[in-house]
Amino acid sequence: MIIKNVKIEKFRAFEHASFSLGKRITAISGRNATQKTTLLGMIGQPFTISKDHPMYGCKTIDGYNFRSQFKEKFKISPAHDVIGQHKWKIELHHYFE
């Protein structure tokens, strides 16, 4: 699947933000503490493989499971994270071109 864009209502320091991604390649760059890793975590979190999936138990090229927990990507901060207030949406292209 190819991600078309990410729309963020509220997630940590992001509020009412939207990012479009390229169909072939997207570069994310910036200074330290500008939410690059947060954005990558948001993009990757929905694509974990659960027990019901035929690929469950398969490993990535570096030996990790395709399954991950939210807490493995994000260290919850009492100052910035209120459970239930994180809201974002990932839109996918409907077809490959």
Biopython code that builds the backbone (N, CA, C, O; Angstrom):
import numpy as np
from Bio.PDB.StructureBuilder import StructureBuilder

atoms = [
    (1, "MET", "N", (0.838, -1.181, 0.000)),
    (1, "MET", "CA", (0.000, 0.000, 0.000)),
    (1, "MET", "C", (0.879, 1.239, 0.000)),
    (1, "MET", "O", (1.953, 1.267, 0.601)),
    (2, "ILE", "N", (0.403, 2.241, -0.676)),
    (2, "ILE", "CA", (1.145, 3.491, -0.749)),
    (2, "ILE", "C", (0.359, 4.557, 0.005)),
    (2, "ILE", "O", (-0.820, 4.788, -0.266)),
    (3, "ILE", "N", (1.022, 5.193, 0.941)),
    (3, "ILE", "CA", (0.382, 6.239, 1.750)),
    (3, "ILE", "C", (0.300, 7.521, 0.927)),
    (3, "ILE", "O", (1.291, 7.970, 0.350)),
    (4, "LYS", "N", (-0.871, 8.087, 0.885)),
    (4, "LYS", "CA", (-1.105, 9.317, 0.139)),
    (4, "LYS", "C", (-0.818, 10.541, 1.005)),
    (4, "LYS", "O", (-0.073, 11.437, 0.607)),
    (5, "ASN", "N", (-1.413, 10.565, 2.182)),
    (5, "ASN", "CA", (-1.144, 11.683, 3.095)),
    (5, "ASN", "C", (-1.489, 11.305, 4.530)),
    (5, "ASN", "O", (-2.143, 10.297, 4.798)),
    (6, "VAL", "N", (-1.028, 12.144, 5.428)),
    (6, "VAL", "CA", (-1.291, 11.987, 6.858)),
    (6, "VAL", "C", (-1.979, 13.268, 7.318)),
    (6, "VAL", "O", (-1.481, 14.373, 7.101)),
    (7, "LYS", "N", (-3.126, 13.097, 7.954)),
    (7, "LYS", "CA", (-3.856, 14.246, 8.499)),
    (7, "LYS", "C", (-3.897, 14.096, 10.009)),
    (7, "LYS", "O", (-4.372, 13.088, 10.532)),
    (8, "ILE", "N", (-3.400, 15.100, 10.698)),
    (8, "ILE", "CA", (-3.293, 15.043, 12.153)),
    (8, "ILE", "C", (-4.199, 16.099, 12.770)),
    (8, "ILE", "O", (-4.059, 17.295, 12.517)),
    (9, "GLU", "N", (-5.122, 15.626, 13.578)),
    (9, "GLU", "CA", (-5.963, 16.558, 14.337)),
    (9, "GLU", "C", (-5.203, 16.981, 15.592)),
    (9, "GLU", "O", (-5.082, 18.169, 15.889)),
    (10, "LYS", "N", (-4.693, 15.986, 16.324)),
    (10, "LYS", "CA", (-3.907, 16.256, 17.531)),
    (10, "LYS", "C", (-3.028, 15.055, 17.812)),
    (10, "LYS", "O", (-3.520, 13.938, 17.973)),
    (11, "PHE", "N", (-1.738, 15.285, 17.869)),
    (11, "PHE", "CA", (-0.796, 14.252, 18.276)),
    (11, "PHE", "C", (0.476, 14.939, 18.748)),
    (11, "PHE", "O", (1.222, 15.518, 17.957)),
    (12, "ARG", "N", (0.706, 14.863, 20.042)),
    (12, "ARG", "CA", (1.857, 15.530, 20.661)),
    (12, "ARG", "C", (1.909, 16.988, 20.246)),
    (12, "ARG", "O", (0.951, 17.723, 20.484)),
    (13, "ALA", "N", (3.010, 17.432, 19.626)),
    (13, "ALA", "CA", (3.155, 18.839, 19.251)),
    (13, "ALA", "C", (2.412, 19.191, 17.963)),
    (13, "ALA", "O", (2.293, 20.367, 17.620)),
    (14, "PHE", "N", (1.914, 18.186, 17.250)),
    (14, "PHE", "CA", (1.155, 18.441, 16.026)),
    (14, "PHE", "C", (-0.289, 18.787, 16.361)),
    (14, "PHE", "O", (-0.926, 18.110, 17.167)),
    (15, "GLU", "N", (-0.796, 19.832, 15.745)),
    (15, "GLU", "CA", (-2.219, 20.171, 15.832)),
    (15, "GLU", "C", (-2.654, 20.678, 14.474)),
    (15, "GLU", "O", (-2.061, 21.609, 13.929)),
    (16, "HIS", "N", (-3.694, 20.063, 13.928)),
    (16, "HIS", "CA", (-4.268, 20.462, 12.649)),
    (16, "HIS", "C", (-3.190, 20.580, 11.571)),
    (16, "HIS", "O", (-3.008, 21.636, 10.966)),
    (17, "ALA", "N", (-2.489, 19.483, 11.347)),
    (17, "ALA", "CA", (-1.415, 19.442, 10.348)),
    (17, "ALA", "C", (-1.728, 18.380, 9.306)),
    (17, "ALA", "O", (-2.444, 17.417, 9.582)),
    (18, "SER", "N", (-1.191, 18.559, 8.119)),
    (18, "SER", "CA", (-1.388, 17.604, 7.044)),
    (18, "SER", "C", (-0.097, 17.493, 6.246)),
    (18, "SER", "O", (0.562, 18.498, 5.978)),
    (19, "PHE", "N", (0.264, 16.263, 5.866)),
    (19, "PHE", "CA", (1.479, 16.006, 5.101)),
    (19, "PHE", "C", (1.142, 15.094, 3.934)),
    (19, "PHE", "O", (0.545, 14.034, 4.124)),
    (20, "SER", "N", (1.517, 15.492, 2.740)),
    (20, "SER", "CA", (1.359, 14.625, 1.573)),
    (20, "SER", "C", (2.678, 13.910, 1.330)),
    (20, "SER", "O", (3.754, 14.484, 1.503)),
    (21, "LEU", "N", (2.580, 12.648, 0.926)),
    (21, "LEU", "CA", (3.776, 11.858, 0.649)),
    (21, "LEU", "C", (3.861, 11.578, -0.843)),
    (21, "LEU", "O", (2.841, 11.456, -1.522)),
    (22, "GLY", "N", (5.088, 11.477, -1.348)),
    (22, "GLY", "CA", (5.294, 11.188, -2.757)),
    (22, "GLY", "C", (4.918, 9.748, -3.080)),
    (22, "GLY", "O", (4.916, 8.888, -2.199)),
    (23, "LYS", "N", (4.600, 9.488, -4.341)),
    (23, "LYS", "CA", (4.243, 8.131, -4.748)),
    (23, "LYS", "C", (5.460, 7.223, -4.794)),
    (23, "LYS", "O", (5.327, 6.011, -4.625)),
    (24, "ARG", "N", (6.631, 7.776, -5.016)),
    (24, "ARG", "CA", (7.830, 6.950, -5.130)),
    (24, "ARG", "C", (8.795, 7.123, -3.958)),
    (24, "ARG", "O", (9.342, 6.145, -3.448)),
    (25, "ILE", "N", (9.000, 8.360, -3.539)),
    (25, "ILE", "CA", (9.942, 8.597, -2.436)),
    (25, "ILE", "C", (9.565, 9.900, -1.733)),
    (25, "ILE", "O", (9.114, 10.859, -2.360)),
    (26, "THR", "N", (9.760, 9.907, -0.432)),
    (26, "THR", "CA", (9.531, 11.099, 0.374)),
    (26, "THR", "C", (10.688, 11.223, 1.349)),
    (26, "THR", "O", (11.054, 10.247, 2.003)),
    (27, "ALA", "N", (11.256, 12.390, 1.451)),
    (27, "ALA", "CA", (12.329, 12.649, 2.410)),
    (27, "ALA", "C", (11.756, 13.480, 3.554)),
    (27, "ALA", "O", (11.028, 14.449, 3.338)),
    (28, "ILE", "N", (12.098, 13.082, 4.764)),
    (28, "ILE", "CA", (11.689, 13.834, 5.950)),
    (28, "ILE", "C", (12.964, 14.314, 6.618)),
    (28, "ILE", "O", (13.786, 13.509, 7.056)),
    (29, "SER", "N", (13.125, 15.613, 6.693)),
    (29, "SER", "CA", (14.350, 16.154, 7.286)),
    (29, "SER", "C", (14.006, 17.335, 8.179)),
    (29, "SER", "O", (12.926, 17.919, 8.084)),
    (30, "GLY", "N", (14.939, 17.667, 9.036)),
    (30, "GLY", "CA", (14.742, 18.801, 9.924)),
    (30, "GLY", "C", (15.684, 18.727, 11.106)),
    (30, "GLY", "O", (16.388, 17.735, 11.295)),
    (31, "ARG", "N", (15.692, 19.757, 11.879)),
    (31, "ARG", "CA", (16.535, 19.811, 13.071)),
    (31, "ARG", "C", (16.036, 18.835, 14.124)),
    (31, "ARG", "O", (14.937, 18.292, 14.012)),
    (32, "ASN", "N", (16.845, 18.619, 15.139)),
    (32, "ASN", "CA", (16.447, 17.760, 16.260)),
    (32, "ASN", "C", (15.205, 18.331, 16.936)),
    (32, "ASN", "O", (14.997, 19.544, 16.979)),
    (33, "ALA", "N", (14.386, 17.419, 17.464)),
    (33, "ALA", "CA", (13.181, 17.772, 18.222)),
    (33, "ALA", "C", (12.138, 18.501, 17.380)),
    (33, "ALA", "O", (11.437, 19.381, 17.881)),
    (34, "THR", "N", (12.035, 18.134, 16.093)),
    (34, "THR", "CA", (11.024, 18.746, 15.225)),
    (34, "THR", "C", (9.952, 17.740, 14.809)),
    (34, "THR", "O", (9.225, 17.979, 13.845)),
    (35, "GLN", "N", (9.845, 16.607, 15.530)),
    (35, "GLN", "CA", (8.783, 15.622, 15.371)),
    (35, "GLN", "C", (8.954, 14.685, 14.171)),
    (35, "GLN", "O", (7.976, 14.085, 13.726)),
    (36, "LYS", "N", (10.177, 14.546, 13.636)),
    (36, "LYS", "CA", (10.410, 13.621, 12.519)),
    (36, "LYS", "C", (10.130, 12.183, 12.927)),
    (36, "LYS", "O", (9.428, 11.470, 12.210)),
    (37, "THR", "N", (10.654, 11.747, 14.043)),
    (37, "THR", "CA", (10.459, 10.375, 14.513)),
    (37, "THR", "C", (8.998, 10.133, 14.880)),
    (37, "THR", "O", (8.473, 9.045, 14.643)),
    (38, "THR", "N", (8.349, 11.119, 15.446)),
    (38, "THR", "CA", (6.926, 10.998, 15.762)),
    (38, "THR", "C", (6.134, 10.755, 14.487)),
    (38, "THR", "O", (5.263, 9.884, 14.465)),
    (39, "LEU", "N", (6.411, 11.494, 13.437)),
    (39, "LEU", "CA", (5.715, 11.322, 12.174)),
    (39, "LEU", "C", (5.956, 9.922, 11.596)),
    (39, "LEU", "O", (5.018, 9.284, 11.117)),
    (40, "LEU", "N", (7.186, 9.447, 11.637)),
    (40, "LEU", "CA", (7.492, 8.104, 11.133)),
    (40, "LEU", "C", (6.781, 7.029, 11.949)),
    (40, "LEU", "O", (6.304, 6.043, 11.388)),
    (41, "GLY", "N", (6.705, 7.206, 13.252)),
    (41, "GLY", "CA", (5.982, 6.264, 14.097)),
    (41, "GLY", "C", (4.502, 6.230, 13.782)),
    (41, "GLY", "O", (3.890, 5.162, 13.770)),
    (42, "MET", "N", (3.925, 7.384, 13.529)),
    (42, "MET", "CA", (2.514, 7.460, 13.173)),
    (42, "MET", "C", (2.243, 6.736, 11.860)),
    (42, "MET", "O", (1.220, 6.067, 11.712)),
    (43, "ILE", "N", (3.158, 6.871, 10.914)),
    (43, "ILE", "CA", (3.000, 6.215, 9.618)),
    (43, "ILE", "C", (3.139, 4.700, 9.750)),
    (43, "ILE", "O", (2.403, 3.956, 9.101)),
    (44, "GLY", "N", (4.063, 4.239, 10.571)),
    (44, "GLY", "CA", (4.335, 2.810, 10.675)),
    (44, "GLY", "C", (3.409, 2.032, 11.585)),
    (44, "GLY", "O", (3.198, 0.842, 11.353)),
    (45, "GLN", "N", (2.855, 2.645, 12.599)),
    (45, "GLN", "CA", (2.068, 1.930, 13.601)),
    (45, "GLN", "C", (0.880, 1.155, 13.034)),
    (45, "GLN", "O", (0.662, 0.025, 13.470)),
    (46, "PRO", "N", (0.108, 1.678, 12.105)),
    (46, "PRO", "CA", (-1.051, 0.918, 11.610)),
    (46, "PRO", "C", (-0.686, -0.330, 10.807)),
    (46, "PRO", "O", (-1.554, -1.167, 10.560)),
    (47, "PHE", "N", (0.550, -0.475, 10.402)),
    (47, "PHE", "CA", (0.933, -1.569, 9.521)),
    (47, "PHE", "C", (1.594, -2.733, 10.248)),
    (47, "PHE", "O", (2.453, -3.408, 9.681)),
    (48, "THR", "N", (1.212, -2.970, 11.476)),
    (48, "THR", "CA", (1.716, -4.131, 12.207)),
    (48, "THR", "C", (0.919, -5.368, 11.795)),
    (48, "THR", "O", (-0.210, -5.253, 11.318)),
    (49, "ILE", "N", (1.497, -6.529, 11.976)),
    (49, "ILE", "CA", (0.859, -7.786, 11.589)),
    (49, "ILE", "C", (0.400, -8.506, 12.845)),
    (49, "ILE", "O", (1.203, -8.788, 13.734)),
    (50, "SER", "N", (-0.894, -8.804, 12.918)),
    (50, "SER", "CA", (-1.472, -9.440, 14.101)),
    (50, "SER", "C", (-1.455, -10.962, 13.965)),
    (50, "SER", "O", (-1.070, -11.501, 12.928)),
    (51, "LYS", "N", (-1.877, -11.637, 15.024)),
    (51, "LYS", "CA", (-1.877, -13.101, 15.065)),
    (51, "LYS", "C", (-2.725, -13.730, 13.973)),
    (51, "LYS", "O", (-2.442, -14.853, 13.556)),
    (52, "ASP", "N", (-3.739, -13.054, 13.506)),
    (52, "ASP", "CA", (-4.640, -13.602, 12.491)),
    (52, "ASP", "C", (-4.080, -13.507, 11.072)),
    (52, "ASP", "O", (-4.637, -14.109, 10.154)),
    (53, "HIS", "N", (-3.011, -12.778, 10.876)),
    (53, "HIS", "CA", (-2.446, -12.570, 9.543)),
    (53, "HIS", "C", (-1.533, -13.727, 9.158)),
    (53, "HIS", "O", (-0.804, -14.233, 10.012)),
    (54, "PRO", "N", (-1.550, -14.164, 7.896)),
    (54, "PRO", "CA", (-0.701, -15.289, 7.478)),
    (54, "PRO", "C", (0.803, -15.033, 7.633)),
    (54, "PRO", "O", (1.584, -15.981, 7.703)),
    (55, "MET", "N", (1.211, -13.773, 7.686)),
    (55, "MET", "CA", (2.643, -13.469, 7.841)),
    (55, "MET", "C", (3.067, -13.348, 9.301)),
    (55, "MET", "O", (4.225, -13.044, 9.587)),
    (56, "TYR", "N", (2.134, -13.585, 10.230)),
    (56, "TYR", "CA", (2.475, -13.487, 11.647)),
    (56, "TYR", "C", (3.620, -14.446, 11.959)),
    (56, "TYR", "O", (3.571, -15.620, 11.590)),
    (57, "GLY", "N", (4.637, -13.951, 12.630)),
    (57, "GLY", "CA", (5.799, -14.764, 12.975)),
    (57, "GLY", "C", (6.951, -14.608, 12.008)),
    (57, "GLY", "O", (8.078, -14.983, 12.330)),
    (58, "CYS", "N", (6.693, -14.058, 10.817)),
    (58, "CYS", "CA", (7.776, -13.804, 9.866)),
    (58, "CYS", "C", (8.648, -12.664, 10.400)),
    (58, "CYS", "O", (8.189, -11.818, 11.167)),
    (59, "LYS", "N", (9.885, -12.662, 9.988)),
    (59, "LYS", "CA", (10.833, -11.649, 10.465)),
    (59, "LYS", "C", (11.191, -10.668, 9.355)),
    (59, "LYS", "O", (11.142, -11.003, 8.172)),
    (60, "THR", "N", (11.548, -9.463, 9.754)),
    (60, "THR", "CA", (12.063, -8.487, 8.806)),
    (60, "THR", "C", (13.483, -8.880, 8.436)),
    (60, "THR", "O", (14.040, -9.809, 9.020)),
    (61, "ILE", "N", (14.065, -8.198, 7.490)),
    (61, "ILE", "CA", (15.416, -8.521, 7.030)),
    (61, "ILE", "C", (16.451, -8.399, 8.156)),
    (61, "ILE", "O", (17.489, -9.060, 8.114)),
    (62, "ASP", "N", (16.175, -7.565, 9.153)),
    (62, "ASP", "CA", (17.105, -7.425, 10.279)),
    (62, "ASP", "C", (16.686, -8.246, 11.498)),
    (62, "ASP", "O", (17.205, -8.037, 12.595)),
    (63, "GLY", "N", (15.743, -9.186, 11.308)),
    (63, "GLY", "CA", (15.421, -10.143, 12.362)),
    (63, "GLY", "C", (14.324, -9.758, 13.336)),
    (63, "GLY", "O", (14.084, -10.485, 14.300)),
    (64, "TYR", "N", (13.655, -8.647, 13.119)),
    (64, "TYR", "CA", (12.584, -8.223, 14.016)),
    (64, "TYR", "C", (11.235, -8.735, 13.525)),
    (64, "TYR", "O", (11.078, -9.053, 12.346)),
    (65, "ASN", "N", (10.266, -8.812, 14.426)),
    (65, "ASN", "CA", (8.899, -9.152, 14.040)),
    (65, "ASN", "C", (8.265, -7.954, 13.348)),
    (65, "ASN", "O", (8.662, -6.811, 13.573)),
    (66, "PHE", "N", (7.284, -8.225, 12.512)),
    (66, "PHE", "CA", (6.528, -7.146, 11.884)),
    (66, "PHE", "C", (5.539, -6.533, 12.862)),
    (66, "PHE", "O", (4.934, -5.503, 12.563)),
    (67, "ARG", "N", (5.371, -7.128, 13.984)),
    (67, "ARG", "CA", (4.422, -6.681, 14.992)),
    (67, "ARG", "C", (5.111, -5.712, 15.950)),
    (67, "ARG", "O", (6.245, -5.948, 16.368)),
    (68, "SER", "N", (4.441, -4.647, 16.290)),
    (68, "SER", "CA", (4.997, -3.722, 17.277)),
    (68, "SER", "C", (3.863, -3.122, 18.087)),
    (68, "SER", "O", (2.717, -3.068, 17.640)),
    (69, "GLN", "N", (4.193, -2.686, 19.248)),
    (69, "GLN", "CA", (3.232, -2.041, 20.132)),
    (69, "GLN", "C", (3.407, -0.524, 20.036)),
    (69, "GLN", "O", (4.493, -0.036, 19.723)),
    (70, "PHE", "N", (2.355, 0.196, 20.303)),
    (70, "PHE", "CA", (2.403, 1.657, 20.307)),
    (70, "PHE", "C", (3.532, 2.145, 21.216)),
    (70, "PHE", "O", (4.255, 3.084, 20.882)),
    (71, "LYS", "N", (3.667, 1.489, 22.370)),
    (71, "LYS", "CA", (4.675, 1.924, 23.345)),
    (71, "LYS", "C", (6.098, 1.673, 22.857)),
    (71, "LYS", "O", (7.035, 2.258, 23.399)),
    (72, "GLU", "N", (6.288, 0.820, 21.848)),
    (72, "GLU", "CA", (7.622, 0.599, 21.296)),
    (72, "GLU", "C", (8.045, 1.750, 20.390)),
    (72, "GLU", "O", (9.238, 1.958, 20.172)),
    (73, "LYS", "N", (7.093, 2.488, 19.870)),
    (73, "LYS", "CA", (7.403, 3.617, 18.996)),
    (73, "LYS", "C", (7.379, 4.955, 19.718)),
    (73, "LYS", "O", (8.105, 5.881, 19.357)),
    (74, "PHE", "N", (6.542, 5.047, 20.738)),
    (74, "PHE", "CA", (6.361, 6.321, 21.424)),
    (74, "PHE", "C", (6.557, 6.160, 22.922)),
    (74, "PHE", "O", (5.957, 5.285, 23.547)),
    (75, "LYS", "N", (7.389, 6.999, 23.486)),
    (75, "LYS", "CA", (7.530, 7.045, 24.938)),
    (75, "LYS", "C", (6.496, 8.061, 25.430)),
    (75, "LYS", "O", (6.593, 9.253, 25.140)),
    (76, "ILE", "N", (5.525, 7.577, 26.166)),
    (76, "ILE", "CA", (4.436, 8.437, 26.614)),
    (76, "ILE", "C", (4.962, 9.469, 27.609)),
    (76, "ILE", "O", (5.664, 9.133, 28.563)),
    (77, "SER", "N", (4.613, 10.706, 27.371)),
    (77, "SER", "CA", (5.032, 11.818, 28.209)),
    (77, "SER", "C", (3.812, 12.419, 28.900)),
    (77, "SER", "O", (2.886, 12.869, 28.225)),
    (78, "PRO", "N", (3.793, 12.434, 30.230)),
    (78, "PRO", "CA", (2.655, 13.038, 30.937)),
    (78, "PRO", "C", (2.437, 14.508, 30.557)),
    (78, "PRO", "O", (1.318, 15.014, 30.645)),
    (79, "ALA", "N", (3.500, 15.184, 30.140)),
    (79, "ALA", "CA", (3.378, 16.595, 29.779)),
    (79, "ALA", "C", (2.745, 16.790, 28.405)),
    (79, "ALA", "O", (2.120, 17.823, 28.163)),
    (80, "HIS", "N", (2.896, 15.808, 27.484)),
    (80, "HIS", "CA", (2.432, 15.983, 26.111)),
    (80, "HIS", "C", (1.400, 14.970, 25.650)),
    (80, "HIS", "O", (0.776, 15.166, 24.607)),
    (81, "ASP", "N", (1.205, 13.906, 26.390)),
    (81, "ASP", "CA", (0.346, 12.819, 25.926)),
    (81, "ASP", "C", (-0.793, 12.555, 26.895)),
    (81, "ASP", "O", (-0.565, 12.161, 28.039)),
    (82, "VAL", "N", (-2.000, 12.769, 26.442)),
    (82, "VAL", "CA", (-3.190, 12.452, 27.214)),
    (82, "VAL", "C", (-3.885, 11.319, 26.468)),
    (82, "VAL", "O", (-4.271, 11.478, 25.310)),
    (83, "ILE", "N", (-4.042, 10.181, 27.128)),
    (83, "ILE", "CA", (-4.639, 9.017, 26.493)),
    (83, "ILE", "C", (-6.015, 9.365, 25.932)),
    (83, "ILE", "O", (-6.844, 9.964, 26.616)),
    (84, "GLY", "N", (-6.242, 8.980, 24.681)),
    (84, "GLY", "CA", (-7.514, 9.229, 24.021)),
    (84, "GLY", "C", (-7.588, 10.535, 23.249)),
    (84, "GLY", "O", (-8.555, 10.769, 22.526)),
    (85, "GLN", "N", (-6.583, 11.389, 23.391)),
    (85, "GLN", "CA", (-6.618, 12.660, 22.670)),
    (85, "GLN", "C", (-5.789, 12.650, 21.393)),
    (85, "GLN", "O", (-5.815, 13.626, 20.643)),
    (86, "HIS", "N", (-5.062, 11.587, 21.130)),
    (86, "HIS", "CA", (-4.299, 11.497, 19.894)),
    (86, "HIS", "C", (-5.240, 11.119, 18.761)),
    (86, "HIS", "O", (-5.896, 10.079, 18.826)),
    (87, "LYS", "N", (-5.317, 11.943, 17.730)),
    (87, "LYS", "CA", (-6.192, 11.667, 16.605)),
    (87, "LYS", "C", (-5.476, 11.997, 15.306)),
    (87, "LYS", "O", (-5.084, 13.137, 15.060)),
    (88, "TRP", "N", (-5.314, 10.952, 14.466)),
    (88, "TRP", "CA", (-4.728, 11.170, 13.161)),
    (88, "TRP", "C", (-5.302, 10.162, 12.184)),
    (88, "TRP", "O", (-5.881, 9.148, 12.574)),
    (89, "LYS", "N", (-5.129, 10.460, 10.910)),
    (89, "LYS", "CA", (-5.691, 9.630, 9.858)),
    (89, "LYS", "C", (-4.665, 9.484, 8.744)),
    (89, "LYS", "O", (-4.023, 10.455, 8.344)),
    (90, "ILE", "N", (-4.519, 8.267, 8.250)),
    (90, "ILE", "CA", (-3.627, 7.999, 7.128)),
    (90, "ILE", "C", (-4.495, 7.633, 5.936)),
    (90, "ILE", "O", (-5.327, 6.730, 6.020)),
    (91, "GLU", "N", (-4.302, 8.328, 4.835)),
    (91, "GLU", "CA", (-5.046, 8.025, 3.617)),
    (91, "GLU", "C", (-4.125, 7.305, 2.635)),
    (91, "GLU", "O", (-2.969, 7.690, 2.456)),
    (92, "LEU", "N", (-4.647, 6.263, 2.008)),
    (92, "LEU", "CA", (-3.879, 5.456, 1.078)),
    (92, "LEU", "C", (-4.345, 5.705, -0.356)),
    (92, "LEU", "O", (-5.501, 6.058, -0.591)),
    (93, "HIS", "N", (-3.441, 5.518, -1.302)),
    (93, "HIS", "CA", (-3.848, 5.523, -2.711)),
    (93, "HIS", "C", (-4.707, 4.298, -2.940)),
    (93, "HIS", "O", (-4.419, 3.242, -2.376)),
    (94, "HIS", "N", (-5.727, 4.395, -3.728)),
    (94, "HIS", "CA", (-6.642, 3.282, -3.984)),
    (94, "HIS", "C", (-6.114, 2.305, -5.022)),
    (94, "HIS", "O", (-6.646, 1.203, -5.156)),
    (95, "TYR", "N", (-5.105, 2.678, -5.741)),
    (95, "TYR", "CA", (-4.552, 1.828, -6.781)),
    (95, "TYR", "C", (-3.081, 2.169, -6.982)),
    (95, "TYR", "O", (-2.611, 3.221, -6.548)),
    (96, "PHE", "N", (-2.369, 1.280, -7.637)),
    (96, "PHE", "CA", (-0.962, 1.515, -7.954)),
    (96, "PHE", "C", (-0.871, 2.019, -9.387)),
    (96, "PHE", "O", (-1.545, 1.512, -10.283)),
    (97, "GLU", "N", (-0.041, 3.005, -9.584)),
    (97, "GLU", "CA", (0.167, 3.528, -10.937)),
    (97, "GLU", "C", (1.567, 3.227, -11.394)),
    (97, "GLU", "O", (1.943, 3.585, -12.510)),
]
sb = StructureBuilder()
sb.init_structure("model")
sb.init_model(0)
sb.init_chain("A")
sb.init_seg("    ")
for serial, (resi, resn, name, xyz) in enumerate(atoms, 1):
    if name == "N":
        sb.init_residue(resn, " ", resi, " ")
    sb.init_atom(name, np.array(xyz, "f"), 0.0, 1.0, " ", f" {name:<3s}", serial, name[0])
structure = sb.get_structure()
